[in-house]
Amino acid sequence: MTEPHPAPPVPGRQPAGLVTVEHVDGFAVLTLNDPARRNALSYEMSRALADGVAVALAAGAGALVLAAAPPVFCAGGSLDDLIEPRAPLAETYAGMFALARAPVPTIAAVGGAAIGAGVNLPLACDVILASGSASFDPRFLDVGIHPGGGHLWRLAQRVGRQGAAALVLCGDRLSGEEAARCGLAWRCVPDADLLERAGALARRAAGRQRDLVARTKETLAAIGAGTDEGTAVALELAAQQWSVDRPGFADHVRAVRDRLRAARPARR
């Protein structure tokens, strides 16, 4: 079985304002920029991220830093998109797959909460730096949906099967400090230092021989995979599609969405 391939991003096309791209010292910082919606991973956000990766690579970035406008890193998939899908599930992972397939080192700078499918984005990166305000909360099953995009495969690679079970099956969550202790993140750093520390890693990586870095990254991926990723993604996608197709799925997601909206403080 092979990994599904969503429509490729368009090289050279500037991404929508949902994702900003800044070029610094040979690397690029891609920032999720929809704080009013808690940087939710809508179809538009995912496409904008895929385009941002393509734009950064086309401009010669030797490394990528993934950041987000505070206070939430990414609230996960759009519940509205789950109730009324606008694209096949595989296409909603365009941004994550673009990060995962990037031939240059990728560093996620996670400050604030990463929830549900929002955890997929840092998991797709080579290195995760977390701040003191960070948290990792998969929460797929709370919404009634099976994890997708290779989430279980990538998570188990970082924290082992038991850790993946605790987070996904049992609903546990990790703070930034706990994520670093468990191996989900490489380090936990103060919020004020997060982007600087991520940039330092990216700058060092971008300053090395590009062909050597790319080949070493390929080798690292090959020796680190206990299971073929394409098979894992295909299995998860089939199970996720099953969960979406169940009777009452849209009603369940709608109830979750309405409960979350009711719990939010009114905007002034």
Buried (B, 14 or more C-beta within 10 A) or exposed (E): EEBBEBEEBBEEEEBBEBBBBEEBEBBBBBBBBBEEEBBBBBBBBBBBBBBBBBBBBEEEBBBBBBBBBEEBBBBBBBBBBBBEBEBEBBBBBBBBBBBBBBBBBBBBBBBBBBBBBBBBBBBBBBBBBBBBBBBBBBBBBEBBBBBBBBBBBBBBBBBEEEBBBBBBEEEBBBBBBBBBEBEBBBBBBEBEEBBEBBBBBBBBBBBBEBEEBBEEBEEEEEEEEEEEBBBBBBBBBEBBBEBBEEEEBBEBBBEBBEEEEEEEEEEE
